Amino acid sequence: MKITTCVLALLISLQTMAGTTLNLDYGAILKDLESCKRSFYGCTVEQELEIARFRGTVLDSYTLDNYLSQDKEKSIFVPLALDNSELLTLAAATSLGIVAFSNDQELMNVVQSHKSNITEPLATVGNFLGTGQAGLGIAAGSYFLGMYFQNNKLKKAGLFIVGASLASSIATGAAKEAFRRERPNKGDGPYQFFKDGNKSFYSGHTAQAFTVATVISEMFKEDYPVVPYVAYGIAAITAYARMHDQAHWASDVIIGAVAGHLITKLALNAMTGNKENRSGIEIYPGVDERGNFMIYLEWKGKQTQAPLKCSKMPEGMKKVEACLAEGFAKAAR
């Protein structure tokens, strides 16, 4: 009798537990998991993967690579290598800059001779878009839109604009102090350098505009292919505005545009954990044998990676699962 009673009690308990399990509020659980999207920076790698597992979805390779490449270490990587397309851009811009430098006065005369009632407001807009206030406004707008719509990409775009703008402004300030080129509005011609108080080379407004344009382009070009054309087209208005107002020579704005673009590409690579596998310098804190705080610099060459074995498998879910397993195994080594 006692055994029968115990068995009945056990069955009732199991039924109660099953009922409780079936009545779980999965919507509330998912909402709790996704609360990270409303946090300052967004969801961590683990949280994004947990949400994906809970939803039963498979992350696309680009998103998964973006999550897995986030640096967990307390170090800063400063990439110093350009890829082939960036080297080509640099070479073309250098050639164009040399040609412009040789004809700076003639190019300035052309711009000044074509001023009109249409170009005045255009230049006003372009000058504003090249200011730090405009950059911060765009960054804040992108971030808070990302918060409102729970869109990590928008939030990260805002944060990346701030970081890239800081890197670009440091490089711009160094160039201005080094060359001290006289501005066109002084009237002494384009070849006056190394004079105190002059900061024409290169254009900081143009560099800032192309910094914002590069971040927006890199973040959204895969989703919306038209974005780079719009972003860089708007940035070009700032370059024109600086010549329109005789604040910079043509060579100033050309180099400013290229510097803003390339420095931002390097900054983005650093802020995303060097997912493009560039060579550069690793900066990290440490302690010497006497217990003194130290900053260490270490050169990191480009890592050569063998292709995954799963790449030879036929397309399908088995290939996805095999590649994920192989990728996690490599990361754990």
SERO-4910 file (N, C-alpha, C, O; in steps of 0.05 Angstrom, whole numbers):
BEGIN
 pado doro    nc1    nc2    nc3   cac1   cac2   cac3    cc1    cc2    cc3    oc1    oc2    oc3
  Met    A     17    -24      0      0      0      0     17     25      0     13     45    -14
  Lys    A     38     24     17     56     47     18     70     52     -8     74     75    -17
  Ile    A     78     30    -21     92     32    -47     74     44    -68     82     61    -83
  Thr    A     48     35    -68     29     46    -87     25     76    -82     23     91   -101
  Thr    A     23     84    -57     19    112    -50     43    129    -60     40    151    -71
  Cys    A     67    118    -56     91    133    -64     92    136    -95     99    157   -105
  Val    A     85    114   -109     85    115   -138     65    136   -148     71    151   -166
  Leu    A     41    136   -135     20    156   -143     30    184   -138     26    202   -154
  Ala    A     43    188   -115     53    215   -108     74    224   -128     75    247   -136
  Leu    A     92    204   -136    112    211   -156    101    218   -183    110    237   -195
  Leu    A     80    203   -191     67    209   -217     54    236   -216     55    252   -235
  Ile    A     41    243   -193     28    269   -191     49    291   -192     44    312   -205
  Ser    A     72    287   -179     93    307   -179    104    311   -207    109    334   -216
  Leu    A    108    289   -222    118    291   -249     99    305   -267    106    321   -284
  Gln    A     72    299   -263     52    313   -279     52    343   -274     49    359   -292
  Thr    A     55    349   -248     55    378   -240     79    392   -252     77    415   -262
  Met    A    102    378   -251    126    390   -263    123    393   -293    132    414   -304
  Ala    A    112    374   -306    108    375   -335     89    398   -342     93    413   -361
  Gly    A     68    401   -326     49    423   -331     62    450   -327     57    469   -342
  Thr    A     79    451   -306     93    476   -302    112    483   -325    114    506   -333
  Thr    A    125    462   -335    143    466   -358    129    476   -382    138    494   -397
  Leu    A    106    464   -387     90    471   -411     79    499   -409     74    512   -429
  Asn    A     75    509   -384     64    535   -380     84    557   -377     78    580   -370
  Leu    A    110    551   -383    131    572   -381    125    594   -401    116    590   -423
  Asp    A    130    619   -392    125    642   -409    151    647   -425    168    662   -417
  Tyr    A    152    634   -449    176    637   -466    179    665   -476    201    674   -481
  Gly    A    157    679   -480    158    707   -489    173    724   -469    189    741   -476
  Ala    A    167    720   -443    180    735   -422    210    728   -421    227    746   -416
  Ile    A    216    702   -424    244    694   -424    260    707   -447    282    717   -442
  Leu    A    248    707   -471    261    719   -494    264    749   -489    285    761   -496
  Lys    A    244    762   -478    245    790   -473    267    797   -453    281    817   -456
  Asp    A    271    779   -433    292    783   -414    319    780   -427    338    795   -421
  Leu    A    322    760   -444    347    756   -458    354    779   -476    377    788   -478
  Glu    A    334    791   -489    339    812   -508    341    840   -495    344    860   -508
  Ser    A    339    840   -468    341    866   -454    369    878   -458    372    902   -455
  Cys    A    389    862   -465    416    872   -470    416    891   -494    434    909   -495
  Lys    A    397    889   -512    396    907   -535    390    936   -527    395    954   -542
  Arg    A    379    939   -503    373    966   -493    396    977   -476    393    999   -465
  Ser    A    417    961   -472    440    970   -456    457    990   -472    451    996   -495
  Phe    A    477   1001   -459    493   1022   -471    507   1013   -497    505   1026   -518
  Tyr    A    521    990   -496    536    982   -519    522    961   -536    529    956   -559
  Gly    A    501    948   -524    488    927   -538    494    900   -527    507    898   -505
  Cys    A    487    879   -541    491    852   -531    520    843   -534    533    850   -554
  Thr    A    529    827   -515    556    815   -518    554    792   -537    533    784   -546
  Val    A    577    780   -543    578    757   -561    562    735   -550    545    723   -564
  Glu    A    566    728   -524    551    706   -512    521    711   -512    506    692   -518
  Gln    A    513    736   -507    484    742   -507    472    739   -534    449    729   -537
  Glu    A    486    749   -555    475    746   -582    472    717   -590    452    709   -602
  Leu    A    492    701   -583    491    672   -590    469    658   -574    455    641   -585
  Glu    A    465    666   -549    444    654   -532    417    661   -544    399    644   -544
  Ile    A    413    686   -552    387    694   -564    382    678   -590    360    669   -595
  Ala    A    403    674   -606    400    659   -631    393    630   -625    376    618   -639
  Arg    A    406    618   -605    400    591   -597    371    588   -587    357    569   -594
  Phe    A    362    608   -571    335    607   -560    315    609   -582    294    596   -581
  Arg    A    320    626   -602    301    629   -624    302    606   -643    284    602   -660
  Gly    A    324    590   -642    327    568   -660    336    576   -688    331    563   -708
  Thr    A    350    600   -689    359    610   -715    388    604   -718    403    600   -699
  Val    A    398    605   -743    426    601   -750    437    628   -759    426    640   -777
  Leu    A    458    637   -745    469    663   -753    484    661   -779    497    641   -785
  Asp    A    482    681   -796    497    681   -821    526    684   -815    534    694   -794
  Ser    A    543    676   -834    572    675   -830    584    703   -823    602    705   -807
  Tyr    A    573    724   -836    584    751   -831    579    759   -802    597    769   -789
  Thr    A    554    755   -793    547    762   -765    563    746   -745    573    757   -726
  Leu    A    565    720   -750    579    702   -732    609    710   -731    620    711   -709
  Asp    A    620    716   -754    648    725   -755    652    751   -739    672    755   -726
  Asn    A    633    769   -742    634    794   -728    633    790   -698    648    804   -683
  Tyr    A    616    771   -688    615    766   -660    640    753   -649    651    761   -629
  Leu    A    649    732   -664    672    717   -654    698    732   -655    717    726   -641
  Ser    A    699    753   -672    724    768   -675    728    791   -654    748    804   -654
  Gln    A    707    795   -637    710    816   -617    732    809   -597    732    787   -586
  Asp    A    749    828   -592    772    823   -575    764    823   -546    750    842   -537
  Lys    A    772    802   -532    766    800   -504    788    809   -486    785    812   -461
  Glu    A    811    814   -497    834    821   -481    835    850   -474    823    867   -487
  Lys    A    850    857   -453    853    885   -445    877    897   -460    895    908   -447
  Ser    A    877    895   -486    898    906   -502    886    923   -524    863    921   -531
  Ile    A    904    939   -536    895    956   -558    912    948   -582    937    949   -581
  Phe    A    899    942   -604    914    936   -629    913    959   -647    891    970   -654
  Val    A    936    968   -657    938    991   -675    946    980   -702    970    975   -706
  Pro    A    928    976   -721    936    966   -747    952    986   -763    945   1010   -763
  Leu    A    972    977   -777    989    995   -792    993    986   -821   1009    997   -836
  Ala    A    977    966   -829    980    956   -856    954    962   -872    932    960   -862
  Leu    A    958    969   -898    936    974   -916    933    950   -934    953    937   -942
  Asp    A    908    943   -942    904    922   -961    909    932   -989    915    956   -993
  Asn    A    907    914  -1009    914    922  -1036    896    944  -1047    906    962  -1061
  Ser    A    870    943  -1042    853    964  -1052    859    991  -1039    857   1012  -1052
  Glu    A    866    991  -1013    873   1015   -999    900   1026  -1009    903   1051  -1012
  Leu    A    919   1009  -1015    944   1018  -1026    940   1030  -1054    953   1050  -1061
  Leu    A    921   1019  -1069    915   1030  -1095    902   1057  -1092    908   1076  -1107
  Thr    A    884   1060  -1073    872   1086  -1067    893   1106  -1059    892   1129  -1068
  Leu    A    911   1098  -1042    933   1116  -1033    950   1125  -1056    957   1148  -1059
  Ala    A    957   1106  -1074    974   1113  -1097    960   1132  -1116    972   1151  -1126
  Ala    A    934   1126  -1121    919   1144  -1139    916   1171  -1127    918   1192  -1141
  Ala    A    910   1172  -1101    906   1198  -1088    932   1214  -1087    932   1238  -1090
  Thr    A    955   1200  -1083    981   1214  -1083    987   1226  -1110    996   1249  -1112
  Ser    A    981   1211  -1131    985   1221  -1158    967   1245  -1163    976   1266  -1174
  Leu    A    942   1243  -1155    923   1265  -1159    931   1289  -1143    928   1312  -1151
  Gly    A    940   1283  -1118    949   1305  -1101    972   1320  -1112    974   1345  -1109
  Ile    A    991   1306  -1124   1015   1319  -1136   1006   1337  -1159   1016   1359  -1162
  Val    A    988   1327  -1176    978   1343  -1198    963   1368  -1188    967   1390  -1198
  Ala    A    947   1364  -1167    932   1386  -1156    951   1406  -1143    947   1431  -1146
  Phe    A    971   1397  -1130    991   1414  -1117   1004   1432  -1137   1010   1456  -1132
  Ser    A   1010   1421  -1160   1023   1437  -1181   1005   1457  -1194   1014   1476  -1207
  Asn    A    979   1454  -1190    959   1472  -1202    939   1483  -1182    917   1490  -1189
  Asp    A    948   1485  -1157    930   1494  -1136    917   1522  -1141    894   1526  -1137
  Gln    A    934   1540  -1151    923   1567  -1155    903   1567  -1178    883   1581  -1176
  Glu    A    909   1553  -1200    890   1552  -1222    864   1539  -1214    842   1548  -1222
  Leu    A    865   1517  -1199    841   1504  -1190    824   1522  -1171    800   1523  -1172
  Met    A    838   1537  -1154    824   1556  -1137    811   1578  -1153    788   1586  -1147
  Asn    A    824   1587  -1174    812   1608  -1191    786   1598  -1204    767   1613  -1207
  Val    A    786   1572  -1213    763   1561  -1226    739   1560  -1206    717   1568  -1213
  Val    A    745   1551  -1182    723   1550  -1162    712   1577  -1155    688   1581  -1153
  Gln    A    730   1597  -1152    722   1624  -1145    706   1637  -1167    688   1654  -1162
  Ser    A    713   1631  -1192    699   1644  -1214    672   1632  -1220    657   1643  -1236
  His    A    665   1610  -1206    638   1598  -1211    620   1599  -1186    602   1584  -1183
  Lys    A    626   1618  -1168    608   1622  -1146    581   1633  -1155    580   1648  -1175
  Ser    A    560   1626  -1141    534   1636  -1148    515   1635  -1124    524   1627  -1102
  Asn    A    490   1643  -1127    471   1641  -1106    464   1613  -1098    454   1607  -1076
  Ile    A    471   1594  -1116    466   1566  -1110    489   1554  -1093    485   1538  -1075
  Thr    A    513   1562  -1100    537   1551  -1086    540   1561  -1058    551   1547  -1041
  Glu    A    529   1585  -1052    532   1596  -1025    519   1578  -1003    532   1570   -984
  Pro    A    493   1572  -1006    480   1555   -986    492   1526   -986    493   1513   -965
  Leu    A    501   1517  -1009    513   1490  -1011    539   1490   -995    544   1470   -981
  Ala    A    554   1511   -997    579   1513   -982    574   1515   -952    589   1503   -936
  Thr    A    553   1529   -944    546   1531   -916    540   1504   -904    549   1497   -883
  Val    A    524   1488   -919    517   1461   -910    542   1443   -909    547   1429   -890
  Gly    A    559   1445   -930    583   1429   -931    602   1436   -908    615   1418   -896
  Asn    A    605   1461   -902    623   1469   -880    613   1458   -853    629   1449   -836
  Phe    A    587   1459   -849    576   1448   -824    580   1418   -822    586   1408   -800
  Leu    A    576   1404   -844    579   1374   -843    607   1366   -837    612   1343   -828
  Gly    A    627   1384   -840    654   1377   -834    663   1384   -806    686   1380   -799
  Thr    A    644   1394   -790    651   1401   -762    649   1377   -743    635   1358   -749
  Gly    A    662   1379   -721    660   1359   -701    632   1357   -689    623   1335   -682
  Gln    A    618   1380   -687    591   1380   -677    573   1363   -694    556   1349   -684
  Ala    A    576   1366   -720    559   1350   -739    565   1321   -736    547   1304   -735
  Gly    A    591   1314   -734    599   1286   -730    587   1274   -705    577   1252   -705
  Leu    A    589   1289   -683    578   1279   -657    548   1277   -658    536   1259   -647
  Gly    A    535   1296   -673    506   1295   -676    497   1270   -691    478   1257   -683
  Ile    A    512   1264   -712    505   1240   -728    510   1215   -712    495   1196   -712
  Ala    A    533   1215   -696    539   1192   -679    518   1188   -658    508   1165   -654
  Ala    A    510   1210   -645    489   1208   -624    462   1199   -636    448   1182   -625
  Gly    A    455   1210   -659    430   1202   -672    430   1173   -680    410   1159   -676
  Ser    A    452   1163   -691    454   1135   -698    452   1117   -674    439   1097   -674
  Tyr    A    466   1125   -652    466   1109   -628    438   1107   -616    429   1086   -609
  Phe    A    425   1130   -613    399   1130   -599    377   1118   -617    358   1106   -607
  Leu    A    380   1120   -643    362   1105   -661    366   1075   -657    346   1060   -657
  Gly    A    391   1067   -654    397   1039   -649    385   1030   -623    375   1007   -620
  Met    A    386   1047   -602    373   1041   -577    343   1037   -580    332   1019   -569
  Tyr    A    331   1056   -594    302   1056   -597    292   1031   -612    273   1018   -605
  Phe    A    306   1026   -634    298   1003   -651    312    977   -644    308    956   -657
  Gln    A    328    978   -622    343    954   -613    360    943   -636    359    919   -641
  Asn    A    374    960   -650    391    953   -673    420    957   -665    430    980   -663
  Asn    A    435    935   -661    463    937   -653    480    951   -674    499    965   -667
  Lys    A    474    947   -699    491    958   -721    489    989   -720    510   1002   -723
  Leu    A    466   1000   -715    463   1029   -713    478   1039   -688    491   1060   -690
  Lys    A    476   1025   -666    489   1034   -642    520   1033   -646    534   1052   -638
  Lys    A    530   1012   -658    558   1010   -662    568   1030   -682    591   1040   -680
  Ala    A    552   1037   -702    560   1057   -721    564   1084   -706    584   1098   -712
  Gly    A    547   1091   -688    550   1115   -672    576   1115   -656    590   1135   -655
  Leu    A    581   1093   -643    606   1091   -627    631   1091   -644    651   1103   -637
  Phe    A    629   1078   -667    652   1077   -685    658   1105   -697    681   1112   -701
  Ile    A    637   1121   -702    642   1148   -712    658   1164   -692    676   1179   -699
  Val    A    651   1161   -666    666   1176   -645    695   1167   -644    713   1184   -644
  Gly    A    699   1141   -644    727   1130   -642    743   1138   -667    766   1146   -664
  Ala    A    732   1134   -690    746   1141   -715    752   1171   -717    773   1179   -727
  Ser    A    733   1187   -709    736   1216   -710    759   1225   -692    775   1243   -699
  Leu    A    762   1212   -669    784   1218   -651    811   1211   -664    829   1227   -663
  Ala    A    813   1187   -676    837   1179   -689    844   1198   -712    867   1206   -716
  Ser    A    824   1205   -728    828   1223   -751    837   1251   -742    854   1263   -754
  Ser    A    825   1261   -720    831   1288   -711    860   1290   -700    873   1310   -704
  Ile    A    869   1268   -688    897   1268   -678    917   1269   -702    936   1284   -701
  Ala    A    911   1253   -722    929   1253   -746    928   1280   -760    948   1291   -769
  Thr    A    904   1292   -762    900   1318   -776    915   1340   -761    929   1356   -773
  Gly    A    913   1340   -734    927   1360   -718    957   1358   -721    971   1378   -723
  Ala    A    967   1334   -722    996   1330   -726   1005   1340   -753   1026   1353   -754
  Ala    A    990   1335   -774    997   1344   -801    997   1374   -802   1015   1387   -814
  Lys    A    977   1387   -790    975   1416   -791    998   1429   -777   1009   1449   -787
  Glu    A   1006   1418   -754   1028   1430   -739   1055   1425   -753   1073   1441   -751
  Ala    A   1057   1402   -768   1082   1396   -781   1086   1413   -806   1109   1423   -810
  Phe    A   1065   1418   -822   1069   1432   -848   1063   1462   -846   1075   1477   -860
  Arg    A   1044   1470   -829   1038   1498   -824   1035   1513   -851   1048   1534   -855
  Arg    A   1018   1503   -868   1014   1515   -894    995   1538   -893    976   1538   -877
  Glu    A   1001   1559   -908    984   1583   -908    958   1579   -923    959   1566   -944
  Arg    A    936   1589   -913    910   1586   -926    908   1604   -950    921   1625   -952
  Pro    A    890   1597   -969    886   1613   -993    877   1641   -988    884   1660  -1002
  Asn    A    861   1645   -966    850   1672   -961    872   1692   -952    866   1716   -949
  Lys    A    896   1683   -948    918   1701   -941    928   1716   -965    940   1737   -963
  Gly    A    924   1704   -989    932   1717  -1014    961   1715  -1022    970   1730  -1039
  Asp    A    976   1698  -1009   1005   1696  -1015   1012   1673  -1033   1036   1666  -1036
  Gly    A    992   1659  -1044    998   1637  -1062    998   1610  -1047    997   1609  -1022
  Pro    A    999   1588  -1062    995   1561  -1050   1021   1548  -1039   1019   1526  -1029
  Tyr    A   1043   1562  -1041   1068   1548  -1033   1082   1561  -1009   1106   1562  -1008
  Gln    A   1066   1570   -990   1076   1582   -966   1073   1562   -943   1051   1556   -934
  Phe    A   1096   1551   -933   1096   1530   -913   1112   1539   -888   1128   1558   -890
  Phe    A   1109   1524   -867   1125   1527   -843   1125   1555   -831   1145   1566   -824
  Lys    A   1100   1566   -830   1096   1592   -817   1077   1589   -794   1056   1577   -797
  Asp    A   1084   1600   -771   1068   1596   -747   1040   1607   -751   1035   1627   -763
  Gly    A   1021   1592   -740    993   1600   -741    978   1591   -766    953   1595   -768
  Asn    A    991   1579   -785    978   1570   -810    972   1540   -808    989   1524   -799
  Lys    A    948   1532   -816    939   1504   -813    923   1495   -837    902   1484   -834
  Ser    A    933   1501   -861    917   1494   -885    920   1465   -893    901   1453   -903
  Phe    A    943   1452   -888    948   1425   -897    947   1406   -874    962   1409   -854
  Tyr    A    929   1386   -874    908   1383   -895    882   1390   -883    880   1398   -859
  Ser    A    860   1389   -898    834   1398   -890    822   1380   -868    815   1357   -874
  Gly    A    819   1391   -844    806   1376   -822    777   1372   -827    766   1351   -820
  His    A    763   1392   -838    734   1389   -844    730   1366   -864    711   1350   -860
  Thr    A    746   1366   -884    743   1344   -905    749   1317   -893    735   1298   -898
  Ala    A    770   1315   -877    777   1290   -864    754   1280   -846    748   1257   -846
  Gln    A    742   1299   -831    720   1292   -813    696   1282   -829    683   1262   -822
  Ala    A    689   1296   -851    667   1288   -867    671   1260   -879    652   1244   -880
  Phe    A    695   1255   -888    700   1228   -900    703   1207   -878    699   1183   -884
  Thr    A    710   1214   -854    710   1195   -832    681   1185   -827    677   1161   -825
  Val    A    663   1203   -824    635   1195   -820    624   1179   -844    611   1159   -840
  Ala    A    631   1188   -868    622   1174   -892    633   1146   -893    618   1128   -901
  Thr    A    658   1142   -886    670   1116   -887    657   1097   -867    652   1074   -873
  Val    A    652   1106   -842    639   1089   -822    611   1081   -832    605   1057   -831
  Ile    A    596   1100   -841    569   1093   -851    570   1074   -874    554   1055   -876
  Ser    A    588   1079   -893    591   1062   -916    599   1034   -909    587   1015   -918
  Glu    A    619   1031   -891    628   1004   -884    607    989   -868    606    964   -870
  Met    A    591   1003   -852    572    989   -835    547    980   -851    535    960   -844
  Phe    A    540    995   -872    514    990   -885    515    983   -914    495    979   -927
  Lys    A    540    981   -926    542    977   -955    532    949   -963    522    946   -986
  Glu    A    533    929   -946    524    903   -953    493    902   -953    481    888   -970
  Asp    A    481    916   -935    452    916   -933    440    935   -954    419    929   -966
  Tyr    A    453    958   -959    443    978   -978    466    987   -996    481   1005   -988
  Pro    A    470    975  -1019    493    981  -1036    495   1010  -1045    516   1019  -1053
  Val    A    473   1026  -1043    473   1054  -1052    486   1072  -1031    493   1094  -1037
  Val    A    488   1062  -1006    498   1079   -984    525   1091   -989    528   1115   -985
  Pro    A    546   1076   -999    572   1089  -1004    570   1113  -1023    584   1133  -1019
  Tyr    A    555   1110  -1044    552   1132  -1064    540   1157  -1051    550   1180  -1055
  Val    A    520   1153  -1034    507   1176  -1021    526   1188  -1000    529   1212   -999
  Ala    A    538   1171   -983    555   1180   -962    579   1196   -972    585   1217   -962
  Tyr    A    593   1184   -991    617   1198  -1002    610   1222  -1019    625   1242  -1020
  Gly    A    586   1221  -1032    577   1245  -1047    572   1268  -1028    579   1291  -1035
  Ile    A    559   1263  -1005    554   1285   -986    581   1295   -975    584   1319   -971
  Ala    A    600   1277   -969    626   1285   -959    640   1303   -979    655   1321   -971
  Ala    A    637   1298  -1004    650   1314  -1025    640   1343  -1025    654   1361  -1033
  Ile    A    615   1347  -1015    605   1374  -1013    622   1390   -994    628   1414   -998
  Thr    A    631   1377   -972    648   1391   -953    675   1398   -965    685   1420   -961
  Ala    A    686   1380   -981    712   1386   -995    708   1411  -1013    726   1428  -1014
  Tyr    A    686   1411  -1028    681   1434  -1045    678   1460  -1029    688   1481  -1036
  Ala    A    663   1458  -1007    658   1481   -990    684   1494   -980    685   1519   -977
  Arg    A    704   1478   -973    729   1489   -962    744   1505   -983    757   1525   -977
  Met    A    742   1496  -1008    754   1512  -1030    737   1536  -1037    747   1558  -1043
  His    A    711   1533  -1036    692   1555  -1041    697   1579  -1023    696   1602  -1032
  Asp    A    703   1573   -997    707   1594   -978    737   1602   -975    744   1616   -957
  Gln    A    753   1592   -993    782   1598   -993    796   1590   -967    815   1603   -958
  Ala    A    786   1569   -955    798   1559   -930    820   1538   -936    838   1534   -919
  His    A    818   1525   -959    838   1505   -966    843   1504   -996    826   1512  -1012
  Trp    A    866   1494  -1003    873   1489  -1031    863   1462  -1039    855   1446  -1023
  Ala    A    863   1457  -1065    853   1432  -1076    869   1408  -1065    857   1388  -1057
  Ser    A    895   1411  -1063    912   1389  -1053    906   1384  -1023    908   1361  -1014
  Asp    A    898   1405  -1008    890   1401   -980    866   1383   -977    866   1365   -960
  Val    A    846   1388   -994    821   1373   -991    824   1345  -1002    811   1326   -992
  Ile    A    840   1341  -1022    844   1314  -1033    858   1296  -1013    849   1274  -1007
  Ile    A    880   1307  -1001    894   1291   -981    877   1288   -956    878   1267   -943
  Gly    A    862   1308   -949    844   1306   -926    823   1284   -929    817   1269   -911
  Ala    A    812   1282   -953    792   1261   -959    804   1233   -957    793   1215   -945
  Val    A    828   1230   -969    841   1203   -969    850   1196   -940    847   1173   -932
  Ala    A    861   1216   -926    870   1211   -899    846   1203   -881    848   1184   -866
  Gly    A    824   1218   -883    800   1211   -867    790   1183   -873    783   1168   -855
  His    A    790   1175   -899    781   1149   -907    799   1126   -896    790   1107   -884
  Leu    A    825   1129   -902    844   1107   -895    847   1105   -864    849   1083   -854
  Ile    A    849   1127   -850    852   1126   -821    827   1114   -809    830   1098   -789
  Thr    A    804   1120   -820    780   1108   -809    779   1078   -814    770   1063   -797
  Lys    A    788   1069   -838    789   1040   -843    807   1026   -823    800   1005   -813
  Leu    A    830   1038   -817    848   1026   -797    835   1027   -769    838   1008   -754
  Ala    A    822   1049   -762    809   1051   -736    786   1031   -733    783   1019   -712
  Leu    A    771   1027   -754    749   1007   -754    760    979   -749    749    963   -734
  Asn    A    782    974   -763    795    947   -759    804    943   -730    801    922   -719
  Ala    A    815    964   -718    824    963   -690    800    959   -672    802    943   -653
  Met    A    778    973   -677    755    972   -659    738    947   -662    722    941   -645
  Thr    A    743    932   -683    728    906   -687    746    882   -683    740    860   -693
  Gly    A    768    886   -669    785    863   -662    802    852   -684    809    829   -684
  Asn    A    810    870   -703    828    862   -725    816    838   -741    831    819   -747
  Lys    A    791    839   -747    779    817   -762    789    815   -791    786    795   -804
  Glu    A    802    837   -800    813    836   -827    841    825   -828    854    824   -849
  Asn    A    851    817   -804    877    804   -802    900    821   -813    915    812   -831
  Arg    A    902    846   -803    924    864   -812    947    861   -793    944    852   -770
  Ser    A    970    869   -801    993    870   -784    993    898   -770    983    917   -781
  Gly    A   1006    899   -746   1006    924   -732   1019    921   -704   1033    901   -700
  Ile    A   1014    940   -687   1026    940   -660   1005    933   -639    983    945   -639
  Glu    A   1011    915   -621    994    908   -599   1004    923   -574   1027    921   -567
  Ile    A    986    939   -562    994    954   -538    978    943   -514    954    941   -515
  Tyr    A    993    935   -494    979    923   -471    994    930   -445   1018    933   -445
  Pro    A    978    932   -423    991    938   -397   1004    913   -385    996    891   -391
  Gly    A   1023    918   -367   1036    896   -354   1052    906   -330   1052    930   -324
  Val    A   1066    888   -317   1083    894   -294   1110    882   -298   1112    858   -306
  Asp    A   1131    897   -292   1158    886   -295   1166    870   -270   1149    866   -252
  Glu    A   1191    860   -269   1200    842   -247   1200    856   -220   1201    843   -200
  Arg    A   1200    883   -220   1200    898   -195   1173    907   -187   1169    920   -166
  Gly    A   1153    900   -202   1125    907   -195   1117    934   -206   1096    944   -199
  Asn    A   1133    946   -224   1126    972   -235   1107    969   -259   1110    950   -275
  Phe    A   1088    987   -260   1068    986   -283   1083    993   -309   1098   1012   -310
  Met    A   1078    978   -330   1091    982   -355   1070    981   -378   1049    969   -376
  Ile    A   1077    994   -400   1062    992   -425   1080    978   -445   1102    987   -451
  Tyr    A   1071    955   -455   1086    939   -473   1076    943   -502   1052    945   -507
  Leu    A   1095    943   -520   1089    944   -549   1099    919   -562   1122    911   -558
  Glu    A   1082    906   -578   1090    882   -591   1081    882   -620   1057    887   -626
  Trp    A   1099    877   -639   1091    876   -667   1077    850   -673   1086    829   -667
  Lys    A   1053    853   -685   1037    830   -693   1036    828   -723   1024    845   -737
  Gly    A   1048    807   -734   1047    804   -763   1021    792   -772   1005    783   -755
  Lys    A   1016    793   -797    991    781   -808    991    751   -804   1010    737   -810
  Gln    A    969    741   -792    967    713   -786    959    697   -811    939    704   -825
  Thr    A    974    677   -817    967    660   -840    949    638   -830    955    623   -811
  Gln    A    926    635   -843    906    615   -834    901    596   -857    895    603   -879
  Ala    A    902    570   -850    895    550   -869    865    549   -872    851    553   -853
  Pro    A    855    543   -896    826    542   -900    814    519   -883    827    499   -878
  Leu    A    789    523   -874    775    503   -859    771    478   -876    765    480   -900
  Lys    A    774    455   -863    770    430   -877    741    427   -887    735    414   -907
  Cys    A    722    440   -872    694    437   -879    687    452   -906    666    447   -917
  Ser    A    706    469   -915    700    484   -940    697    465   -964    686    473   -984
  Lys    A    707    441   -962    705    422   -984    679    406   -984    673    392  -1003
  Met    A    664    410   -963    638    395   -961    617    408   -979    619    431   -985
  Pro    A    597    392   -988    575    404  -1004    559    423   -987    558    421   -963
  Glu    A    546    443  -1000    531    463   -986    507    450   -972    496    430   -981
  Gly    A    501    461   -949    478    451   -933    483    454   -903    504    465   -895
  Met    A    464    446   -887    466    449   -858    489    434   -846    501    442   -827
  Lys    A    495    410   -858    517    394   -847    544    410   -850    561    408   -832
  Lys    A    547    424   -872    571    440   -876    572    463   -856    593    468   -844
  Val    A    549    476   -851    548    498   -831    555    488   -804    572    500   -790
  Glu    A    544    465   -795    550    454   -769    579    446   -767    592    450   -746
  Ala    A    590    433   -788    618    425   -788    637    449   -786    657    448   -771
  Cys    A    631    470   -801    647    494   -800    646    508   -773    667    518   -763
  Leu    A    623    509   -761    620    521   -735    636    505   -714    651    517   -698
  Ala    A    634    478   -715    649    462   -697    679    465   -701    694    467   -681
  Glu    A    688    466   -726    717    469   -731    726    497   -723    749    499   -713
  Gly    A    710    517   -728    717    544   -720    720    547   -690    739    559   -680
  Phe    A    701    536   -675    702    537   -645    726    521   -635    739    529   -616
  Ala    A    732    499   -648    755    483   -640    781    498   -643    799    497   -626
  Lys    A    784    512   -666    808    528   -671    810    551   -651    832    558   -641
  Ala    A    787    564   -645    787    587   -626    795    578   -598    806    594   -583
  Ala    A    789    553   -591    794    544   -564    823    536   -560    832    532   -537
  Arg    A    839    533   -582    867    525   -579    884    547   -567    908    543   -564
***
